[in-house]
Amino acid sequence: MSDKVKDATNTAQSACNDLLSKIINNNTAIRPCVVDGDEDDNYTVWLIIGVQEFCVTAYAGNLEESKWTQDLLARALIRLIEQER
């Protein structure tokens, strides 16, 4: 692979990572929730668009599972943005 192709690939990957971070930080949230009276380590994942917020999981699991779901949501939003370009 030529250096120009490697540079272009690295630039595109960096832009994707920046967008992923921006979407995770600005357009999603992980919030604690109570499941069957248990308040420990239960979370939901939210999509935030302006002043509107949408719970996208009834229950996303523990914090690690919720972060995984949040990442998948952000990546799906990136694919949606790319399809609309």
C-alpha positions as CSV (number, residue, x, y, z in Angstrom):
1,M,0.0,0.0,0.0
2,S,1.4,3.4,-1.0
3,D,2.1,6.1,1.6
4,K,-0.6,8.3,0.1
5,V,-3.2,5.6,0.5
6,K,-2.1,4.9,4.1
7,D,-2.3,8.7,4.9
8,A,-5.8,8.9,3.3
9,T,-6.9,5.8,5.3
10,N,-5.5,7.2,8.5
11,T,-7.1,10.6,7.9
12,A,-10.5,8.9,7.2
13,Q,-10.2,6.7,10.3
14,S,-9.3,9.7,12.4
15,A,-12.3,11.7,11.2
16,C,-14.6,8.7,11.9
17,N,-13.2,8.4,15.4
18,D,-13.7,12.1,16.0
19,L,-17.3,11.9,14.8
20,L,-17.9,8.8,16.9
21,S,-16.6,10.6,20.0
22,K,-18.7,13.6,19.2
23,I,-21.9,11.6,18.8
24,I,-21.3,9.6,22.0
25,N,-20.6,12.7,24.0
26,N,-23.3,15.0,22.5
27,N,-26.1,12.7,21.3
28,T,-26.2,9.7,23.7
29,A,-26.4,9.2,27.4
30,I,-26.2,6.3,29.8
31,R,-28.5,6.6,32.8
32,P,-29.1,4.4,35.8
33,C,-32.4,2.7,36.2
34,V,-34.3,0.5,38.7
35,V,-35.1,-3.0,37.5
36,D,-37.4,-5.1,39.8
37,G,-36.6,-2.9,42.8
38,D,-32.8,-3.4,42.2
39,E,-31.0,-0.1,41.9
40,D,-27.5,-1.6,41.6
41,D,-25.7,-1.6,38.2
42,N,-28.7,-1.2,35.9
43,Y,-28.7,1.3,33.0
44,T,-30.5,2.5,30.0
45,V,-29.1,4.1,26.9
46,W,-30.6,7.4,25.5
47,L,-30.5,9.1,22.1
48,I,-30.4,12.9,22.5
49,I,-31.4,15.2,19.6
50,G,-31.6,18.9,20.6
51,V,-34.1,19.1,23.5
52,Q,-35.6,15.7,22.7
53,E,-34.5,12.5,24.4
54,F,-35.4,9.0,23.5
55,C,-34.8,5.9,25.6
56,V,-33.5,3.3,23.1
57,T,-33.2,0.4,25.6
58,A,-35.8,-0.8,28.1
59,Y,-32.8,-2.1,30.0
60,A,-29.3,-2.1,28.6
61,G,-27.7,-4.1,31.4
62,N,-24.7,-3.2,33.5
63,L,-22.4,-0.3,32.8
64,E,-20.1,-2.3,30.5
65,E,-23.1,-3.6,28.4
66,S,-24.6,-0.1,28.3
67,K,-21.3,1.4,26.9
68,W,-21.3,-1.3,24.3
69,T,-24.9,-0.5,23.3
70,Q,-24.1,3.2,23.3
71,D,-21.1,2.6,21.0
72,L,-23.3,0.5,18.6
73,L,-25.9,3.3,18.5
74,A,-23.3,5.9,17.7
75,R,-21.9,3.8,14.9
76,A,-25.4,3.2,13.5
77,L,-25.9,7.0,13.5
78,I,-22.7,7.5,11.6
79,R,-23.8,5.0,9.0
80,L,-27.1,6.8,8.7
81,I,-25.3,10.1,8.2
82,E,-23.0,8.6,5.5
83,Q,-25.9,7.1,3.6
84,E,-27.6,10.5,3.4
85,R,-24.6,12.3,2.0
